[in-house]
Amino acid sequence: MDIDGSISYPEDEVFKVEQKYQILNIANYCNECGNCTTFCPTKGAPYKEKPHMYVTKSSFDETDEGYYLDSKSGEPTLLNKDGGKLISLVDKGNSYQYETDLLCLELDKANFRVVSVNLKSTTSQQISIRKAAEMSVIMEGAKQLEYE
């Protein structure tokens, strides 16, 4: 929110996915043994560095960090816990609805530009939508999985 109370949407940054394989770690099946580090088709240690995807709602509910894709409601919804705080990204067809404890905004799926915003607080602050971009990639990957 600007000084005069208006909301501005400056261009933020370019978001790039630089690894084409293995964008997430299936936390329910990982015992953190480190074996994936040896066989990882890209780089790094997936169990440490990749986002943790939980394939059951109950396992997601028990953690403070990670992701869960709820596709039963008709609109795929990716839930994320980050330090215990809940963030959601809903696939609305041509747009995403991204919601945090600070705001709810609609993003155009084609170019990821802000379509609308609903602030939950009047505190003046700068908010990045990088997390929403990351979640959109994780959601598309998670949609390829079949579980629950």
C-alpha positions in Angstrom: 0.0 0.0 0.0 1.4 3.4 -0.9 1.5 6.4 1.4 -1.8 7.7 0.0 -3.5 4.4 0.8 -3.5 3.1 -2.8 -2.3 -0.3 -3.8 0.4 -0.5 -6.5 1.6 -3.6 -8.4 5.2 -3.0 -9.5 7.0 -5.7 -11.5 8.7 -7.9 -8.9 11.3 -10.3 -10.3 11.7 -13.0 -13.0 10.9 -16.4 -11.6 12.7 -19.3 -13.3 12.6 -23.1 -12.7 16.1 -24.3 -13.5 15.8 -28.0 -12.8 13.5 -30.0 -15.0 13.2 -33.1 -12.9 12.2 -33.8 -9.3 10.6 -30.6 -8.1 9.5 -32.0 -4.8 10.1 -34.7 -2.1 7.3 -37.1 -1.2 7.6 -36.7 2.6 5.4 -39.7 3.5 7.8 -42.1 1.8 11.1 -40.4 2.8 13.1 -41.6 5.8 15.8 -38.9 5.2 18.5 -41.6 4.6 20.2 -39.5 2.0 20.2 -42.2 -0.7 18.5 -39.8 -3.1 21.5 -37.5 -3.1 23.5 -40.2 -4.9 20.8 -40.9 -7.5 19.3 -37.5 -7.9 19.1 -36.7 -11.7 19.8 -33.0 -11.1 21.7 -31.7 -8.1 21.5 -31.5 -4.4 19.9 -33.5 -1.7 16.2 -33.7 -2.4 15.2 -34.8 1.1 16.8 -31.6 2.5 16.3 -29.1 -0.4 13.1 -29.9 -2.2 9.7 -28.9 -1.0 8.1 -31.7 1.1 4.8 -32.9 -0.3 2.5 -34.8 2.0 0.1 -37.3 0.3 -2.4 -37.5 3.1 -4.1 -34.6 4.9 -3.5 -36.2 8.3 0.3 -36.3 7.7 0.2 -32.7 6.5 -1.8 -31.7 9.6 1.0 -33.1 11.8 3.8 -31.0 10.4 4.9 -27.4 10.6 6.4 -27.2 7.1 5.3 -28.7 3.8 2.6 -29.0 1.2 -0.6 -30.9 0.6 -2.7 -30.9 -2.6 -6.5 -31.1 -2.0 -8.1 -31.9 -5.4 -11.4 -33.3 -4.0 -13.2 -30.0 -3.9 -13.3 -29.5 -7.7 -10.8 -26.7 -7.5 -7.4 -28.0 -6.9 -6.0 -26.3 -3.7 -2.4 -26.4 -2.7 -1.9 -25.9 1.0 1.4 -24.8 2.5 2.6 -24.6 6.1 5.6 -22.4 6.6 6.6 -22.1 10.2 3.1 -23.2 11.1 1.4 -20.4 9.1 -1.1 -21.6 6.5 -0.9 -20.4 2.9 -3.2 -21.6 0.0 -3.2 -21.5 -3.7 -6.4 -22.4 -5.5 -6.6 -23.2 -9.2 -9.6 -21.3 -10.5 -9.1 -22.2 -14.2 -7.8 -19.0 -15.7 -6.5 -17.6 -12.5 -5.1 -18.5 -9.1 -6.4 -17.4 -5.8 -3.4 -16.9 -3.4 -4.2 -16.4 0.3 -1.9 -15.7 3.3 -2.6 -14.3 6.8 -2.0 -10.8 5.2 -4.0 -10.9 2.0 -6.1 -12.7 -0.6 -5.3 -12.0 -4.2 -6.2 -13.2 -7.7 -3.4 -13.8 -10.2 -3.8 -14.2 -13.9 -2.6 -17.7 -14.8 -1.2 -16.6 -18.2 1.2 -13.9 -16.9 1.0 -14.1 -13.1 -0.1 -10.4 -12.8 -2.3 -9.3 -10.0 -6.0 -9.1 -11.0 -7.4 -8.2 -7.6 -6.3 -7.9 -4.0 -8.1 -8.0 -0.7 -5.8 -6.9 2.2 -6.6 -8.3 5.6 -4.6 -5.5 7.3 -4.2 -1.8 6.6 -0.5 -1.9 7.5 1.7 -0.4 4.8 4.1 -3.1 3.5 5.7 -4.6 0.5 4.6 -8.2 -0.3 6.3 -10.5 -2.8 4.3 -13.1 -4.8 7.3 -15.3 -5.3 5.8 -17.9 -2.9 2.7 -18.0 -5.1 4.9 -18.6 -8.2 6.7 -21.5 -6.4 3.4 -22.9 -5.3 2.1 -22.9 -8.8 5.0 -25.0 -10.0 4.6 -27.4 -7.0 0.8 -27.6 -7.7 1.4 -28.6 -11.3 3.9 -31.3 -10.3 1.6 -32.6 -7.5 -1.3 -32.9 -10.0 0.7 -35.6 -11.8 0.7 -37.7 -8.6 -2.2 -40.0 -7.7 -2.8 -40.5 -4.0 -5.5 -40.7 -1.3 
